[in-house]
Amino acid sequence: MIALKNVLIATDFGEAADTALVYAKALATRFGAHLHVLHVSNSIYLAALGAEGYATMSPDVQSRLEEDARRELDARLVDHDKSGPATTPSIITSSSPALTIADYAKDHSIDLIVMGTHGRGTIGHILMGSVAERVVRTAPCPVLTVRRPEHEFAWPDTLAVVEKAM
């Protein structure tokens, strides 16, 4: 028997992540698990450090990025009919999304990580790498990767969709 108590969805707010969120909500609801929704905000200070070793941008830029991420996260977690799982949204600033996701999973006793994957081709994978692949290699638990478009087996609840349309 599968026992899921904590499910983590890692999101970059892209289409693949939105599809993965549908899966994560469905799994957490089905198993009565707590849903953790994590966005790793890129640390612009580390990215902005040049050869001289100092950043040349306004100190409030990072906080504005995190505020924007919080709004995006909140918009995706609206549960009008309260039928979804108990949810904890989190935003963590880091220069290494994959390690941050794996560390979060360890620290919060996550049983399953769900995340979208862009399904880039070989050249795109070589040039950009894959956060999902790194998470699969470093995670302390199973990882379900969801491609967009994919063979869908999880859909939003029909009643919830009808209610939103009204």
N, C-alpha and C positions, 0 to 999 in steps of 0.2 A: 504494500500500500504506500502511496505517496503522501507525505505529510508536509504541507507548506504552511509555515507560520509567518514568514516574512518574504515578500517578493519585492525586488528592486527593479525599477524601470529607469534606465539612464537615457536622458533625452538631450538632443542638440537642437530641438524644435524643428527638425526637418520632416519631410513626408514619411520617411522610413521610421523615424522615431514616433510619429503620431500613430502609425499603423501598429507599431510595437506596443504603444500605450493601450490600444484596444485589447490586445492579447493579454497584457499584464493585468488590466482591470478585470477581464473575464476570468483569468486564472485565480487572482486573489479573491474575487467574489465567490467562485466555485468552491475554493478550499477554505474559505473563511479566514484568509490570511490578511495581514496588514500590508498595505502597499506603500512602499517608499519611492518617491519620485525625485530623482537627482539630476540636476543640471550642473555641469562643471564649467564655470565661467573662466575663460582664458585670462591669465594674468598678463595684462598689457605692460606692466612695469618690467617683468622679466623679458618680454618680447621686445621692449623698446630699448633695453640696454645695448648700447653699441660697444665698439672697441674701447671707447673712453671710459666705460663703466658707469655711466649715469643716464638717467631718464630725462627727457626734455619735454614732458607733457604735464598738463594741469593735474593736480592731485585728485580732483573730483571726477575725472574721466572713468576710473575704475568703479567708483560708487554708482555713477550713472549707468554703466553697463550692467551692474548687478541689479539695479532697480528695474531696468528694462527686462532683464531675465526673470525677475520675480513676477512682473506683470504677465509675461508670456506663460510662465508656469501656472499662475493662478487662473488664467483664461482657459487653459487645457484641463484644469481640475474641477471645473464647475460641474456639480452633480445636482441638477434641478430636482430630481425625484428622491434623492438620498438613498438610492438603491445600491450604490457602489460600496466598495470596501473602505475601511478606515484608512486614511491616507496621511502621510507625512511628507510635505514638500521640503526639499533642501537645495540650496545653492552653495557650492564650494568653489572658491577661486584657486586655481592651480595651473601650472604649466604642463602637467602631465595627466590628461583626462583618464587614460587607461589605469594608471596606478592609483589615482584618486578613487575611481569606481571600485577597484579591487579592495582597497583599504576600507572604504565605506562598507562594503559587503562583509569584511572581517569584523569590523567594529560593531556592526548592528545585527550580527547573526543571520544574515540573509541566506535563505534556502535556494533561491533561484533569481538569476539576473536575466532580464529581458531587455534587449536593445535592438534597434534598427541597424541595418547595414546598407550601405549605398550600392554594393555590388559593382564596384568599379572594375574595369578591365585590368589586364596585367600591367600596362604602362601606368595607369592611374594609381594602382596599388604600389608599384615600385616607387613612384614619385611622392605619393602622399602617405603611404602606409595605411594601416587600418586599426582604428581604436578598438573595434569589435574583436579583431584577431588578437590584439594584445590582451584584452580583457579575458578572452577564452583561455589564453596561456597562463594568466596570473591569478584568475579568480579562485576563491576558496570553495566555490559551489558550481553547479551546472549553469550554463549560459545558453539561453534561447535567443538566436539571432533571427530577425525577421527582415526579409527583403521586400522592397516595394518596387514594382507590383509582385505579388506572390499569390500562392494558392490560399485564399482566405478561408479559415474555418472559425474565425471569431468575428462576430458582428455586434454592433451596439444593440441593446435591447430594443425591440420593435416598439414597445409602448413608449419608451423614452424618446425615440425618434419622432413618433407621432405627436407626443406632447410638445416637443420643441417646435414642431411645425405649426402648432395652433397658436 
